[in-house]
Amino acid sequence: MTDPLVTGPALFDLTGQTALVTGAGKGIGRAVAVALAEAGADVVLHARHDADLDDVERQIKAAGRTAGRWVFDLADPARVADAAEGIGPIDILVNNAGLIRRGPSAEQPLAAWREVLDTNLDAVFVLTRALGSGMLHRGHGRVVMIASLLSFQGGLNVAAYTASKHAVAGLTKALANEWTERGVLVNAIAPGYIATANTRALRDDADRELAIRQRIPAGRWGRPEDVAGAAVFLASPAAGYVAGHVLAVDGGWLAR
């Protein structure tokens, strides 16, 4: 299916679309959810705990859009498809939820490895397949994966996270090969070092924080809002000919 030609401000207009953002209670997910609403989309907000969504729901409603809730623990991928049945038609899926477990690989228990892969990869695949089937039937949809710089690099003491994010980048390309000609565009964003809860341990280590910041050409850590604009772009008509791409939003880290 070919999207109709859109020009001008409508290139980034998401009016009439419904988005689901996983991990929407904080950090990147929260910023993306608010940005999508400000672009006109109604948003279904996902989190593991209902109370995590109170503030972001208020922001969505302040933008004049509706906010639904989906409270579910994605660490149980076997139940994801059934749990997602009641969400309703979704036009834009942002797979943001994820977790990281830091520690030397030689000492990391298999359970920790499995926990990360269950959430960061298996649940992503199952949810994308479940909601993507409706997009394919309707002939239109957008899937935005949240990958990582560790989709390209190895990192340190985060083997499971690195493996999961390499896999997310590969899954993005594989689904794009299958779904693009059917009107569903699948892309990913690879955030750089963003100031969120996942990077707090790095920022609390003064030496490591300085070493990271000095390597970033932009000279600063990213903010969740720095990622949100890329998500709006990939969800919008402006990205109608973008498929299977992993867009780094990293302040120039990969260029150095």
Steps between C-alpha positions, in 0.01 A plus 500: 500500500630849413430782744341810345738788437505739795675836514539796735416486872287190442824305451522466878129495582384188683137603543269201487776255592517291816840415644610250761821586684646236727690611806318833483519589868843658497806591300500456124160332492335785682658764275400307187142456618460871568658595167269268307200653676622850421520392135134396516497132594293340770726286716472173687753507782669184622675440830545221751331704773187708459618785721801556273266638235320771697726791405544412135125445461444855625748628241327310219162641598648850530603464135135441415532128425357189662716274715433133556692268730643152458653372823696181442838346579675434170745268676241227435506485118286186485202706618562810290282412201197414714548809716519723192170380355295760685712799399314569177632604159843663518646706217837579661689262728803625689690213661682692770475289815821328598732422784870466561695284745861603554774260604794297368383237254696225674302563817154571361243228571298361214182629665622860461587438135157348439320785676661757270436300181139428601422870535727662242459251217240225542225731623585750226462234232175360641339842548609622157365187339170528688434867422674492163250248368227763526721757328566256217129429464425874478796563269659771712704529817820610661724305738781683676746286692725652763840349431826633649858596428555144620326384185837591340750464785575251774483709813645397834340263750164503319519189281129415511396857425746521210380170356137610527563833330702345218203269451251789501695665217491174304131450569431851374662419167340157472148631560558791262587252227173316556260784579601813308321419176188429707498855639656440841831679552735364765794708618707547813659777701837440662527751785843600619583572861172642628446619857246243621470249781679239285815713489497624858776260605725644229418859589559435870855383423682832463791362298280298264254787457778737401659251260167444326409868479839594361459246219163639389551767231190684627677538835207388712282205591181474304156574637194278445350783295793470257367158402135601481533701179650205318207285611249753369687511170504123455131478593398778261433535126839672477664157535281333241801369305712401800508130585737265678713789623671533839524872572770597750407790726830520682646849488758374251637212711519250213671752274798537732 
